Amino acid sequence: MFHPDLNRHPDQCPSLVLNADYTPLSYYPLSLWPWQTAIKSVFLDRVQVVESYEREVHSPNWAMNIPSVIALRQYVKPSEYPAFTRFNLFLRDKFCCQYCGSTRDLTFDHVIPRRQGGRTTWENVATACSPCNFRKGGRTPREARMPLHVEPTRPTNWQLQDQGRAFPPNYLHQSWQDWLYWDIELEA
């Protein structure tokens, strides 16, 4: 299953960004930098080039292969909890309406409606398709007789990253394979 916003094209030559421990900064969205940012970071000695594309960039004085995988020189400690954003909410809920399972026309719903004192928090907001959100209206799921598939909870960054592995981008460069763990067949 691919998310349409993650359509990457190989001609853009993005660089996979690894932390100093050689793990991706993020699996979802995949931690990618434009090639221009990667090259600038190489010159500023902020990253180490791990893998390169065959394509080169040139100036009058030098030529350099475009980095395809780079590793930060300084470790960035990931935060324990992700930001509460629409994208992260949809990722937590696997891009599915928590009432009917639809993957179309997604929005979010306050489980306990705001007019009844419900707040905009991880524990009170769920992904819903527009028809279900409209049908539920300003009622609780019980009042609307619309049970949730999964009760909303606050995810950790690890849980979201793990969830994101189920939605790999539709373009993964061959040089990234050793650094990612999406359905990669290991050699014996």
C-alpha positions as CSV (number, residue, x, y, z in Angstrom):
1,M,0.0,0.0,0.0
2,F,1.5,3.3,-1.0
3,H,0.6,6.8,0.2
4,P,0.2,9.2,-2.8
5,D,2.1,12.0,-1.1
6,L,5.3,9.9,-1.1
7,N,5.8,9.6,-4.8
8,R,9.5,9.9,-5.3
9,H,11.2,10.0,-8.6
10,P,14.7,8.5,-9.1
11,D,15.9,11.5,-11.2
12,Q,15.6,13.7,-8.1
13,C,18.6,11.8,-6.5
14,P,17.5,12.1,-2.9
15,S,19.9,11.1,-0.2
16,L,18.8,8.7,2.6
17,V,19.8,10.3,5.9
18,L,21.1,8.0,8.6
19,N,21.8,8.9,12.2
20,A,25.4,8.6,13.5
21,D,24.5,5.0,14.6
22,Y,23.7,4.2,10.9
23,T,19.9,3.8,11.4
24,P,17.5,6.0,9.4
25,L,16.5,9.2,11.2
26,S,12.9,8.3,10.2
27,Y,11.2,5.5,8.4
28,Y,7.9,7.3,7.8
29,P,8.2,9.7,6.3
30,L,11.5,8.3,5.1
31,S,14.4,10.6,6.1
32,L,15.5,12.0,2.7
33,W,17.3,15.2,1.8
34,P,17.6,16.7,-1.6
35,W,21.0,16.1,-3.2
36,Q,21.8,19.8,-3.0
37,T,21.4,19.7,0.8
38,A,23.4,16.5,1.1
39,I,26.3,18.0,-0.9
40,K,26.3,21.2,1.2
41,S,26.4,19.0,4.4
42,V,29.4,17.1,3.0
43,F,31.3,20.3,2.5
44,L,30.4,21.6,5.9
45,D,31.6,18.2,7.3
46,R,28.3,17.5,9.0
47,V,27.8,14.1,7.3
48,Q,29.8,11.2,6.0
49,V,29.0,9.8,2.5
50,V,28.1,6.1,2.8
51,E,26.9,5.3,-0.7
52,S,26.8,7.4,-3.9
53,Y,24.8,7.5,-7.2
54,E,26.6,7.1,-10.5
55,R,25.6,10.6,-11.4
56,E,28.0,13.4,-10.8
57,V,27.8,17.1,-10.2
58,H,30.6,19.3,-11.6
59,S,32.1,22.7,-11.1
60,P,35.0,24.1,-13.1
61,N,37.5,22.7,-10.5
62,W,36.0,19.4,-9.3
63,A,33.5,16.6,-9.8
64,M,31.6,14.6,-7.1
65,N,29.3,11.7,-7.2
66,I,25.9,12.6,-5.7
67,P,25.5,11.0,-2.3
68,S,22.7,8.4,-2.1
69,V,23.2,7.5,1.6
70,I,24.7,9.8,4.2
71,A,25.3,9.5,7.9
72,L,25.2,12.4,10.4
73,R,28.5,12.9,12.2
74,Q,26.7,13.8,15.5
75,Y,24.0,11.5,16.9
76,V,20.5,13.1,17.1
77,K,18.5,11.6,20.0
78,P,15.0,10.9,18.8
79,S,12.2,12.3,20.9
80,E,10.0,9.7,22.7
81,Y,6.7,11.0,21.4
82,P,5.8,12.3,18.0
83,A,4.2,15.6,17.3
84,F,0.4,15.6,17.2
85,T,-0.2,16.3,13.5
86,R,-2.8,15.1,11.0
87,F,-0.3,13.0,9.1
88,N,0.9,11.3,12.3
89,L,-2.7,10.7,13.4
90,F,-3.5,9.1,10.0
91,L,-0.3,7.0,10.3
92,R,-1.2,5.8,13.8
93,D,-4.6,4.7,12.4
94,K,-3.1,3.1,9.3
95,F,-4.8,5.6,6.9
96,C,-8.2,4.0,7.7
97,C,-11.4,5.3,9.0
98,Q,-11.7,4.0,12.6
99,Y,-15.5,3.5,12.1
100,C,-15.9,1.8,8.7
101,G,-12.3,1.0,7.5
102,S,-12.5,3.2,4.4
103,T,-9.2,4.7,3.1
104,R,-10.9,7.5,1.1
105,D,-11.8,11.1,2.0
106,L,-10.1,11.0,5.4
107,T,-10.5,13.6,8.1
108,F,-10.4,13.4,11.9
109,D,-13.1,13.0,14.5
110,H,-13.3,14.0,18.2
111,V,-14.5,10.8,19.9
112,I,-16.0,12.8,22.7
113,P,-17.2,15.9,20.8
114,R,-15.8,19.2,21.7
115,R,-19.2,20.5,22.6
116,Q,-19.3,17.8,25.3
117,G,-15.9,18.8,26.6
118,G,-13.8,16.6,24.4
119,R,-10.3,17.9,23.8
120,T,-8.0,17.7,20.7
121,T,-5.6,15.0,22.1
122,W,-4.2,11.7,20.9
123,E,-6.6,9.9,23.2
124,N,-9.7,11.7,21.9
125,V,-9.1,12.0,18.1
126,A,-9.5,9.3,15.6
127,T,-9.2,9.1,11.8
128,A,-12.6,9.1,10.2
129,C,-13.9,9.3,6.6
130,S,-16.1,12.3,5.9
131,P,-19.3,10.3,5.6
132,C,-18.7,8.6,9.0
133,N,-17.7,11.9,10.6
134,F,-20.9,13.5,9.2
135,R,-23.1,10.6,10.3
136,K,-21.6,10.6,13.8
137,G,-22.1,14.3,14.2
138,G,-21.8,15.8,17.6
139,R,-22.4,12.5,19.4
140,T,-20.2,10.0,21.1
141,P,-19.6,6.7,19.3
142,R,-22.0,5.0,21.7
143,E,-24.7,7.5,21.2
144,A,-24.3,7.2,17.4
145,R,-24.0,3.4,17.6
146,M,-20.7,3.6,15.7
147,P,-18.1,1.6,17.6
148,L,-14.4,2.4,17.0
149,H,-12.2,-0.3,15.5
150,V,-9.4,0.7,17.8
151,E,-9.5,3.1,20.8
152,P,-7.2,6.1,20.2
153,T,-4.0,6.2,22.3
154,R,-0.9,8.3,22.3
155,P,1.8,6.5,20.3
156,T,5.5,6.6,20.8
157,N,7.8,7.6,18.0
158,W,9.0,3.9,17.9
159,Q,5.4,2.8,17.4
160,L,4.8,5.3,14.6
161,Q,8.1,4.4,12.8
162,D,7.2,0.7,13.1
163,Q,3.7,1.4,11.7
164,G,5.3,3.4,8.8
165,R,7.3,0.3,7.7
166,A,3.9,-1.1,6.4
167,F,3.8,1.8,4.0
168,P,7.1,1.9,2.1
169,P,7.6,4.6,-0.4
170,N,7.0,3.5,-4.0
171,Y,10.6,4.4,-4.8
172,L,13.6,2.9,-2.9
173,H,17.0,3.2,-4.5
174,Q,19.1,0.0,-4.6
175,S,21.8,1.7,-2.5
176,W,19.3,2.2,0.4
177,Q,18.4,-1.5,0.7
178,D,21.1,-2.4,3.3
179,W,20.0,0.5,5.5
180,L,16.3,-0.2,5.5
181,Y,14.3,-3.2,6.5
182,W,11.3,-3.4,4.2
183,D,10.8,-7.0,3.0
184,I,14.5,-7.4,2.3
185,E,15.6,-11.0,1.7
186,L,18.7,-11.7,3.7
187,E,21.5,-13.6,2.2
188,A,22.6,-16.9,3.9
